[in-house]
């Protein structure tokens, strides 16, 4: 039998609770974030709700203590183009938690390559010198309403270089599985903290795309939370939309000669 404290601690380990001294304050924070429309309930009530939900969720044999993941997750990295020395070199850099954003970055990179750019698609943690690139596309999954920390850190750390070249941002969020204007506004607002923190970097374009959700790749607590929120499982990435967005990055892949606003 899973104890309340075991489940609570595992949620903390997954970042669902801030590290605060008072548990009542912690539960209020979670419920304000995840269930604001339903009002606050007690920690005990929340755990009872989760317990009642488990019977309808196919969790399989997942040990709580390990908070383990299911199937293997892939994070693509690639190079293409560059046969002509005059090709503009573009970096598509991304942060991904479960691999979905990696597929988005890969699709963007391939389209830019098809449009005449030499493209490197890389995970943010594997990027060193930015000087070889004449354009940069930075993207991240949205996790707990934010870009992943490594994406924010990348922009902050490289603001000096990024302000001098054309830059585009993108984010991947399961909310965009229903691409309404309301959802788009909500999702784009997740980038506001980045834009305010690093005003020197002004992206020429910002993309908001649906991702993929595979419950077998989620830890047990995250799976429960996502089920409670009604997050749909499936691959909602629209490859035509992604290619069209990449095609529109004229300043990035060199199909237009306009200057970056920061340099005008």
C-alpha positions in Angstrom: 0.0 0.0 0.0 1.4 3.4 -0.9 1.7 5.8 2.0 0.5 9.4 1.7 4.0 10.7 2.6 5.6 8.5 0.0 3.4 9.9 -2.7 3.8 13.4 -1.4 7.6 13.1 -1.4 7.7 11.7 -4.9 5.6 14.7 -6.1 8.2 17.0 -4.5 11.0 15.1 -6.2 9.4 15.7 -9.5 9.2 19.4 -8.9 5.4 19.5 -8.4 5.9 21.2 -5.0 8.3 24.1 -4.2 10.6 23.4 -1.3 8.8 25.2 1.5 8.8 24.6 5.2 5.0 24.4 5.7 3.2 21.5 3.9 -0.1 23.3 4.0 1.5 26.1 2.0 2.9 23.5 -0.4 -0.5 21.9 -1.1 -2.1 25.3 -1.6 0.6 26.1 -4.2 0.0 22.9 -6.1 -3.8 23.3 -6.1 -3.6 26.9 -7.1 -1.4 25.9 -10.1 -3.2 22.7 -11.2 -6.8 23.1 -10.0 -7.4 26.8 -9.5 -10.8 26.5 -11.2 -11.9 23.9 -8.7 -10.9 25.8 -5.6 -8.6 24.6 -2.8 -8.9 21.2 -1.2 -6.9 19.7 1.6 -3.9 17.5 1.1 -5.8 14.5 2.5 -8.7 15.2 0.0 -6.3 15.5 -2.9 -4.7 12.2 -2.0 -8.1 10.5 -1.7 -9.0 12.0 -5.1 -5.8 10.5 -6.6 -6.5 7.2 -5.0 -10.0 7.1 -6.5 -8.5 8.0 -9.9 -5.9 5.2 -9.9 -8.5 2.5 -10.5 -9.3 4.1 -13.8 -5.7 4.6 -14.9 -3.7 1.9 -16.4 -0.5 2.3 -14.4 1.0 -1.1 -15.0 3.8 -2.3 -12.7 5.4 1.1 -11.8 7.3 1.2 -8.6 6.7 4.5 -6.8 10.0 4.7 -5.0 11.9 4.8 -8.3 9.6 7.3 -10.1 10.8 5.4 -13.2 10.0 6.1 -16.8 8.7 3.7 -19.5 9.9 3.4 -23.0 13.2 4.9 -24.1 13.2 8.5 -25.1 15.2 9.9 -28.1 16.7 13.3 -28.5 17.7 13.8 -32.1 20.8 15.8 -33.1 21.9 16.2 -36.7 23.8 18.2 -39.3 22.7 18.9 -42.9 23.6 21.2 -45.8 26.7 23.2 -45.9 28.0 21.9 -49.3 28.2 25.5 -50.5 30.6 27.6 -48.4 28.2 30.5 -48.9 25.4 28.7 -47.2 24.3 30.5 -44.0 24.9 28.4 -41.0 21.9 28.1 -38.6 21.7 26.5 -35.2 18.4 24.9 -34.0 18.9 24.4 -30.3 16.3 22.8 -28.0 15.5 21.6 -24.5 13.3 18.6 -24.2 12.1 16.5 -21.3 10.4 13.5 -23.0 11.6 13.8 -26.6 8.6 15.5 -28.2 10.4 18.8 -28.6 13.4 17.1 -30.2 11.2 15.9 -33.0 9.9 19.5 -33.5 13.4 20.9 -33.6 14.5 18.2 -36.1 11.6 19.0 -38.4 12.4 22.8 -38.3 16.1 22.0 -39.0 15.3 19.9 -42.0 13.0 22.5 -43.5 15.6 25.2 -43.1 18.1 22.9 -44.7 15.8 22.4 -47.6 15.6 26.2 -48.0 19.3 26.5 -48.4 20.8 26.8 -44.9 23.5 24.7 -43.3 21.8 23.5 -40.1 22.9 22.0 -36.8 20.2 20.6 -34.6 21.5 20.2 -31.1 20.4 19.8 -27.5 21.2 22.9 -25.6 23.4 21.1 -23.1 25.7 20.0 -26.0 26.2 23.5 -27.5 29.5 25.3 -27.1 30.7 28.2 -29.3 27.9 30.2 -31.1 30.3 32.2 -33.3 30.0 29.9 -36.3 26.2 30.5 -36.6 24.6 33.4 -38.6 21.1 32.5 -37.2 19.8 30.7 -34.1 16.4 29.1 -33.3 15.9 28.3 -29.7 13.0 26.1 -28.5 11.9 24.3 -25.4 9.1 22.1 -24.0 6.8 23.8 -21.6 6.9 22.2 -18.2 4.9 23.4 -15.2 4.0 26.6 -17.3 7.6 27.5 -18.2 10.4 27.0 -20.6 12.8 24.4 -19.2 15.6 26.0 -17.1 18.4 25.1 -19.5 16.6 27.0 -22.3 16.3 30.1 -20.2 19.9 29.8 -19.0 21.1 29.4 -22.6 19.5 32.7 -23.7 20.7 34.6 -20.6 24.2 33.2 -20.9 24.5 34.0 -24.6 22.6 37.2 -24.8 25.7 39.1 -26.1 25.9 36.8 -29.2 22.2 36.3 -29.7 21.4 40.0 -29.9 23.7 40.3 -32.9 22.1 37.6 -35.1 18.6 36.8 -36.2 16.9 34.7 -33.5 13.6 32.8 -33.3 12.0 31.1 -30.3 9.5 28.3 -30.2 7.8 26.3 -27.5 6.0 23.0 -27.4 3.0 22.5 -25.2 0.3 19.8 -25.2 -2.3 22.6 -24.7 -1.8 23.4 -28.4 -3.4 20.1 -29.3 -6.5 22.4 -29.6 -5.0 25.4 -31.5 -7.5 28.0 -30.6 -6.6 31.6 -30.3 -7.3 31.5 -26.6 -4.9 28.6 -26.1 -2.3 30.3 -28.3 -2.4 33.4 -26.2 -2.2 31.4 -23.0 0.8 29.4 -24.3 2.7 32.3 -25.7 2.4 34.0 -22.3 4.7 31.3 -20.9 7.5 33.1 -22.7 6.9 36.5 -21.1 9.4 35.8 -18.3 12.1 35.1 -20.8 11.4 38.1 -22.9 11.4 40.3 -19.8 14.6 38.7 -18.3 16.6 39.1 -21.6 15.2 42.1 -23.4 18.4 42.5 -25.4 17.4 39.4 -27.4 14.3 40.2 -29.6 13.1 37.1 -31.5 12.0 37.8 -35.0 9.4 35.1 -34.7 7.8 33.0 -31.9 6.2 29.6 -32.6 3.8 27.7 -30.4 3.3 24.1 -31.3 1.5 21.0 -30.0 3.7 18.2 -28.8 3.2 14.5 -28.1 2.2 12.9 -24.8 3.0 9.2 -24.1 1.9 8.2 -20.7 4.3 5.3 -20.7 7.2 7.8 -20.6 5.8 9.7 -17.5 6.7 9.1 -13.9 3.9 7.7 -11.8 3.0 11.0 -10.0 3.2 13.1 -13.2 1.0 10.5 -14.9 -1.6 10.9 -12.2 -1.5 14.7 -12.4 -1.9 14.7 -16.2 -4.8 12.3 -16.0 -6.5 14.5 -13.4 -6.0 17.5 -15.7 -7.5 15.6 -18.6 -4.4 15.9 -20.8 -5.0 13.8 -24.0 -2.5 11.1 -24.9 -1.2 11.0 -28.5 1.1 12.7 -31.0 -0.4 16.1 -31.9 2.5 17.5 -33.8 1.4 19.0 -37.1 4.3 18.6 -39.4 2.8 20.8 -42.1 2.4 23.6 -39.6 6.0 23.1 -38.4 7.4 23.2 -42.0 5.4 26.3 -42.8 6.7 28.1 -39.8 10.2 27.2 -40.6 9.7 28.3 -44.2 8.6 31.7 -42.9 11.9 32.2 -41.1 13.3 34.3 -44.0 15.8 36.2 -41.8 17.1 32.9 -40.4 17.7 30.9 -43.5 18.9 33.7 -45.7 16.0 34.0 -48.2 15.6 37.7 -47.3 18.2 40.4 -46.7 16.5 42.3 -43.9 18.6 43.3 -40.9 18.0 42.1 -37.4 16.0 44.8 -35.4 18.7 45.0 -32.7 21.3 46.0 -35.3 19.2 48.7 -37.2 
